[in-house]
Amino acid sequence: MKANIADLMQQAQKMQADMQKAQEELANAEVKGEAGAGLVSVTMTGRHDVKRVSIDDSVFSEDKDVLEDLLAAAVNDAVRKVEAQNRDAMAGLTSGLDLPAGFKMPF
């Protein structure tokens, strides 16, 4: 019985270390969201920090509203990509666990 508990504790510690490493990697990973067929792009980290914004010069000849809409769409695209990347990465780590549907890991 003690051996089983010790094995479980080792597995839990390894999983915790793996999750922490994955969270750090995901936080530092960058994704690129785009809008207007690439006229506006936003590079964002896994922590949702915007690192870069790129706007094609041709957009500046448009109305301010167009630029604002394209920028919002690019940010939203980046956010969706970050969320998908994080969800996919964590699914790989938790695939062996019998978690209830819709259970969100704490991050």
CNS distance restraints for C-alpha pairs under 8 A (distance, minus, plus):
assign (resid   1 and name CA) (resid   5 and name CA) 6.46 0.50 0.50
assign (resid   2 and name CA) (resid   6 and name CA) 6.11 0.50 0.50
assign (resid   3 and name CA) (resid   7 and name CA) 6.08 0.50 0.50
assign (resid   4 and name CA) (resid   8 and name CA) 6.13 0.50 0.50
assign (resid   5 and name CA) (resid   9 and name CA) 6.12 0.50 0.50
assign (resid   6 and name CA) (resid  10 and name CA) 6.23 0.50 0.50
assign (resid   7 and name CA) (resid  11 and name CA) 6.17 0.50 0.50
assign (resid   8 and name CA) (resid  12 and name CA) 6.08 0.50 0.50
assign (resid   9 and name CA) (resid  13 and name CA) 6.11 0.50 0.50
assign (resid  10 and name CA) (resid  14 and name CA) 6.14 0.50 0.50
assign (resid  11 and name CA) (resid  15 and name CA) 6.07 0.50 0.50
assign (resid  12 and name CA) (resid  16 and name CA) 6.05 0.50 0.50
assign (resid  13 and name CA) (resid  17 and name CA) 6.18 0.50 0.50
assign (resid  14 and name CA) (resid  18 and name CA) 6.07 0.50 0.50
assign (resid  15 and name CA) (resid  19 and name CA) 6.03 0.50 0.50
assign (resid  15 and name CA) (resid  93 and name CA) 7.90 0.50 0.50
assign (resid  16 and name CA) (resid  20 and name CA) 6.14 0.50 0.50
assign (resid  17 and name CA) (resid  21 and name CA) 6.16 0.50 0.50
assign (resid  18 and name CA) (resid  22 and name CA) 6.11 0.50 0.50
assign (resid  18 and name CA) (resid  93 and name CA) 7.77 0.50 0.50
assign (resid  19 and name CA) (resid  23 and name CA) 6.01 0.50 0.50
assign (resid  19 and name CA) (resid  90 and name CA) 7.82 0.50 0.50
assign (resid  19 and name CA) (resid  93 and name CA) 7.11 0.50 0.50
assign (resid  20 and name CA) (resid  24 and name CA) 6.26 0.50 0.50
assign (resid  21 and name CA) (resid  25 and name CA) 6.23 0.50 0.50
assign (resid  22 and name CA) (resid  26 and name CA) 6.02 0.50 0.50
assign (resid  22 and name CA) (resid  89 and name CA) 7.58 0.50 0.50
assign (resid  22 and name CA) (resid  90 and name CA) 7.80 0.50 0.50
assign (resid  23 and name CA) (resid  27 and name CA) 6.01 0.50 0.50
assign (resid  23 and name CA) (resid 107 and name CA) 7.80 0.50 0.50
assign (resid  24 and name CA) (resid  28 and name CA) 6.35 0.50 0.50
assign (resid  25 and name CA) (resid  29 and name CA) 6.04 0.50 0.50
assign (resid  26 and name CA) (resid  45 and name CA) 7.90 0.50 0.50
assign (resid  26 and name CA) (resid  46 and name CA) 5.27 0.50 0.50
assign (resid  26 and name CA) (resid  47 and name CA) 7.90 0.50 0.50
assign (resid  26 and name CA) (resid  85 and name CA) 7.89 0.50 0.50
assign (resid  26 and name CA) (resid  86 and name CA) 6.53 0.50 0.50
assign (resid  27 and name CA) (resid  45 and name CA) 6.09 0.50 0.50
assign (resid  27 and name CA) (resid  46 and name CA) 4.05 0.50 0.50
assign (resid  27 and name CA) (resid  47 and name CA) 5.01 0.50 0.50
assign (resid  28 and name CA) (resid  45 and name CA) 5.80 0.50 0.50
assign (resid  28 and name CA) (resid  46 and name CA) 5.97 0.50 0.50
assign (resid  28 and name CA) (resid  47 and name CA) 7.46 0.50 0.50
assign (resid  29 and name CA) (resid  45 and name CA) 5.52 0.50 0.50
assign (resid  29 and name CA) (resid  46 and name CA) 5.65 0.50 0.50
assign (resid  30 and name CA) (resid  43 and name CA) 6.43 0.50 0.50
assign (resid  30 and name CA) (resid  44 and name CA) 5.43 0.50 0.50
assign (resid  30 and name CA) (resid  45 and name CA) 4.39 0.50 0.50
assign (resid  30 and name CA) (resid  46 and name CA) 6.35 0.50 0.50
assign (resid  31 and name CA) (resid  43 and name CA) 5.61 0.50 0.50
assign (resid  31 and name CA) (resid  44 and name CA) 5.46 0.50 0.50
assign (resid  31 and name CA) (resid  45 and name CA) 6.37 0.50 0.50
assign (resid  31 and name CA) (resid  46 and name CA) 7.68 0.50 0.50
assign (resid  31 and name CA) (resid  78 and name CA) 6.32 0.50 0.50
assign (resid  31 and name CA) (resid  81 and name CA) 6.75 0.50 0.50
assign (resid  31 and name CA) (resid  82 and name CA) 6.52 0.50 0.50
assign (resid  32 and name CA) (resid  41 and name CA) 6.61 0.50 0.50
assign (resid  32 and name CA) (resid  42 and name CA) 5.58 0.50 0.50
assign (resid  32 and name CA) (resid  43 and name CA) 4.41 0.50 0.50
assign (resid  32 and name CA) (resid  44 and name CA) 6.37 0.50 0.50
assign (resid  32 and name CA) (resid  78 and name CA) 5.65 0.50 0.50
assign (resid  32 and name CA) (resid  81 and name CA) 7.88 0.50 0.50
assign (resid  33 and name CA) (resid  41 and name CA) 5.52 0.50 0.50
assign (resid  33 and name CA) (resid  42 and name CA) 5.13 0.50 0.50
assign (resid  33 and name CA) (resid  43 and name CA) 6.35 0.50 0.50
assign (resid  33 and name CA) (resid  44 and name CA) 7.78 0.50 0.50
assign (resid  33 and name CA) (resid  74 and name CA) 4.92 0.50 0.50
assign (resid  33 and name CA) (resid  75 and name CA) 6.15 0.50 0.50
assign (resid  33 and name CA) (resid  76 and name CA) 7.36 0.50 0.50
assign (resid  33 and name CA) (resid  77 and name CA) 4.71 0.50 0.50
assign (resid  33 and name CA) (resid  78 and name CA) 3.85 0.50 0.50
assign (resid  33 and name CA) (resid  79 and name CA) 7.62 0.50 0.50
assign (resid  33 and name CA) (resid  81 and name CA) 7.31 0.50 0.50
assign (resid  34 and name CA) (resid  38 and name CA) 5.25 0.50 0.50
assign (resid  34 and name CA) (resid  39 and name CA) 7.42 0.50 0.50
assign (resid  34 and name CA) (resid  40 and name CA) 5.74 0.50 0.50
assign (resid  34 and name CA) (resid  41 and name CA) 4.28 0.50 0.50
assign (resid  34 and name CA) (resid  42 and name CA) 6.38 0.50 0.50
assign (resid  34 and name CA) (resid  73 and name CA) 7.32 0.50 0.50
assign (resid  34 and name CA) (resid  74 and name CA) 4.42 0.50 0.50
assign (resid  34 and name CA) (resid  75 and name CA) 7.63 0.50 0.50
assign (resid  34 and name CA) (resid  77 and name CA) 6.34 0.50 0.50
assign (resid  34 and name CA) (resid  78 and name CA) 7.28 0.50 0.50
assign (resid  35 and name CA) (resid  39 and name CA) 6.34 0.50 0.50
assign (resid  35 and name CA) (resid  40 and name CA) 5.39 0.50 0.50
assign (resid  35 and name CA) (resid  41 and name CA) 6.42 0.50 0.50
assign (resid  35 and name CA) (resid  70 and name CA) 5.56 0.50 0.50
assign (resid  35 and name CA) (resid  71 and name CA) 7.25 0.50 0.50
assign (resid  35 and name CA) (resid  73 and name CA) 5.75 0.50 0.50
assign (resid  35 and name CA) (resid  74 and name CA) 4.81 0.50 0.50
assign (resid  35 and name CA) (resid  77 and name CA) 7.69 0.50 0.50
assign (resid  36 and name CA) (resid  40 and name CA) 6.39 0.50 0.50
assign (resid  36 and name CA) (resid  70 and name CA) 6.37 0.50 0.50
assign (resid  39 and name CA) (resid  54 and name CA) 7.85 0.50 0.50
assign (resid  39 and name CA) (resid  55 and name CA) 5.92 0.50 0.50
assign (resid  39 and name CA) (resid  56 and name CA) 5.05 0.50 0.50
assign (resid  39 and name CA) (resid  59 and name CA) 7.10 0.50 0.50
assign (resid  40 and name CA) (resid  53 and name CA) 7.42 0.50 0.50
assign (resid  40 and name CA) (resid  54 and name CA) 5.64 0.50 0.50
assign (resid  40 and name CA) (resid  55 and name CA) 4.59 0.50 0.50
assign (resid  40 and name CA) (resid  56 and name CA) 6.32 0.50 0.50
assign (resid  40 and name CA) (resid  70 and name CA) 6.34 0.50 0.50
assign (resid  40 and name CA) (resid  71 and name CA) 6.31 0.50 0.50
assign (resid  40 and name CA) (resid  74 and name CA) 6.48 0.50 0.50
assign (resid  41 and name CA) (resid  53 and name CA) 5.82 0.50 0.50
assign (resid  41 and name CA) (resid  54 and name CA) 5.14 0.50 0.50
assign (resid  41 and name CA) (resid  55 and name CA) 6.65 0.50 0.50
assign (resid  41 and name CA) (resid  71 and name CA) 7.55 0.50 0.50
assign (resid  41 and name CA) (resid  74 and name CA) 5.67 0.50 0.50
assign (resid  41 and name CA) (resid  75 and name CA) 7.90 0.50 0.50
assign (resid  42 and name CA) (resid  50 and name CA) 6.89 0.50 0.50
assign (resid  42 and name CA) (resid  51 and name CA) 7.61 0.50 0.50
assign (resid  42 and name CA) (resid  52 and name CA) 5.75 0.50 0.50
assign (resid  42 and name CA) (resid  53 and name CA) 4.60 0.50 0.50
assign (resid  42 and name CA) (resid  54 and name CA) 6.42 0.50 0.50
assign (resid  42 and name CA) (resid  71 and name CA) 7.87 0.50 0.50
assign (resid  42 and name CA) (resid  74 and name CA) 5.87 0.50 0.50
assign (resid  42 and name CA) (resid  75 and name CA) 6.01 0.50 0.50
assign (resid  42 and name CA) (resid  78 and name CA) 6.72 0.50 0.50
assign (resid  43 and name CA) (resid  50 and name CA) 5.88 0.50 0.50
assign (resid  43 and name CA) (resid  51 and name CA) 5.50 0.50 0.50
assign (resid  43 and name CA) (resid  52 and name CA) 5.05 0.50 0.50
assign (resid  43 and name CA) (resid  53 and name CA) 6.45 0.50 0.50
assign (resid  43 and name CA) (resid  78 and name CA) 7.05 0.50 0.50
assign (resid  44 and name CA) (resid  48 and name CA) 5.68 0.50 0.50
assign (resid  44 and name CA) (resid  49 and name CA) 5.39 0.50 0.50
assign (resid  44 and name CA) (resid  50 and name CA) 4.33 0.50 0.50
assign (resid  44 and name CA) (resid  51 and name CA) 5.50 0.50 0.50
assign (resid  44 and name CA) (resid  52 and name CA) 7.23 0.50 0.50
assign (resid  44 and name CA) (resid  78 and name CA) 6.39 0.50 0.50
assign (resid  44 and name CA) (resid  79 and name CA) 7.72 0.50 0.50
assign (resid  44 and name CA) (resid  82 and name CA) 7.82 0.50 0.50
assign (resid  45 and name CA) (resid  49 and name CA) 5.27 0.50 0.50
assign (resid  45 and name CA) (resid  50 and name CA) 6.55 0.50 0.50
assign (resid  45 and name CA) (resid  51 and name CA) 7.06 0.50 0.50
assign (resid  45 and name CA) (resid  82 and name CA) 7.46 0.50 0.50
assign (resid  46 and name CA) (resid  82 and name CA) 5.63 0.50 0.50
assign (resid  46 and name CA) (resid  83 and name CA) 7.99 0.50 0.50
assign (resid  46 and name CA) (resid  86 and name CA) 7.48 0.50 0.50
assign (resid  48 and name CA) (resid  79 and name CA) 6.80 0.50 0.50
assign (resid  48 and name CA) (resid  82 and name CA) 7.41 0.50 0.50
assign (resid  55 and name CA) (resid  59 and name CA) 6.98 0.50 0.50
assign (resid  56 and name CA) (resid  60 and name CA) 7.72 0.50 0.50
assign (resid  57 and name CA) (resid  61 and name CA) 7.74 0.50 0.50
assign (resid  58 and name CA) (resid  62 and name CA) 7.59 0.50 0.50
assign (resid  59 and name CA) (resid  66 and name CA) 7.92 0.50 0.50
assign (resid  59 and name CA) (resid  67 and name CA) 6.50 0.50 0.50
assign (resid  60 and name CA) (resid  64 and name CA) 7.87 0.50 0.50
assign (resid  60 and name CA) (resid  67 and name CA) 7.38 0.50 0.50
assign (resid  62 and name CA) (resid  66 and name CA) 6.31 0.50 0.50
assign (resid  62 and name CA) (resid  67 and name CA) 7.10 0.50 0.50
assign (resid  63 and name CA) (resid  67 and name CA) 6.84 0.50 0.50
assign (resid  64 and name CA) (resid  68 and name CA) 6.23 0.50 0.50
assign (resid  65 and name CA) (resid  69 and name CA) 6.10 0.50 0.50
assign (resid  66 and name CA) (resid  70 and name CA) 6.16 0.50 0.50
assign (resid  67 and name CA) (resid  71 and name CA) 6.05 0.50 0.50
assign (resid  68 and name CA) (resid  72 and name CA) 6.15 0.50 0.50
assign (resid  69 and name CA) (resid  73 and name CA) 6.10 0.50 0.50
assign (resid  70 and name CA) (resid  74 and name CA) 6.11 0.50 0.50
assign (resid  71 and name CA) (resid  75 and name CA) 6.23 0.50 0.50
assign (resid  72 and name CA) (resid  76 and name CA) 6.14 0.50 0.50
assign (resid  73 and name CA) (resid  77 and name CA) 6.07 0.50 0.50
assign (resid  74 and name CA) (resid  78 and name CA) 6.23 0.50 0.50
assign (resid  75 and name CA) (resid  79 and name CA) 6.20 0.50 0.50
assign (resid  76 and name CA) (resid  80 and name CA) 6.23 0.50 0.50
assign (resid  77 and name CA) (resid  81 and name CA) 6.27 0.50 0.50
assign (resid  78 and name CA) (resid  82 and name CA) 6.16 0.50 0.50
assign (resid  79 and name CA) (resid  83 and name CA) 6.20 0.50 0.50
assign (resid  80 and name CA) (resid  84 and name CA) 6.15 0.50 0.50
assign (resid  81 and name CA) (resid  85 and name CA) 6.01 0.50 0.50
assign (resid  82 and name CA) (resid  86 and name CA) 6.10 0.50 0.50
assign (resid  83 and name CA) (resid  87 and name CA) 6.03 0.50 0.50
assign (resid  84 and name CA) (resid  88 and name CA) 6.02 0.50 0.50
assign (resid  85 and name CA) (resid  89 and name CA) 6.13 0.50 0.50
assign (resid  86 and name CA) (resid  90 and name CA) 6.14 0.50 0.50
assign (resid  87 and name CA) (resid  91 and name CA) 6.04 0.50 0.50
assign (resid  88 and name CA) (resid  92 and name CA) 6.59 0.50 0.50
assign (resid  89 and name CA) (resid  93 and name CA) 6.84 0.50 0.50
assign (resid  90 and name CA) (resid  94 and name CA) 6.16 0.50 0.50
assign (resid  91 and name CA) (resid  95 and name CA) 5.68 0.50 0.50
assign (resid  99 and name CA) (resid 103 and name CA) 6.53 0.50 0.50
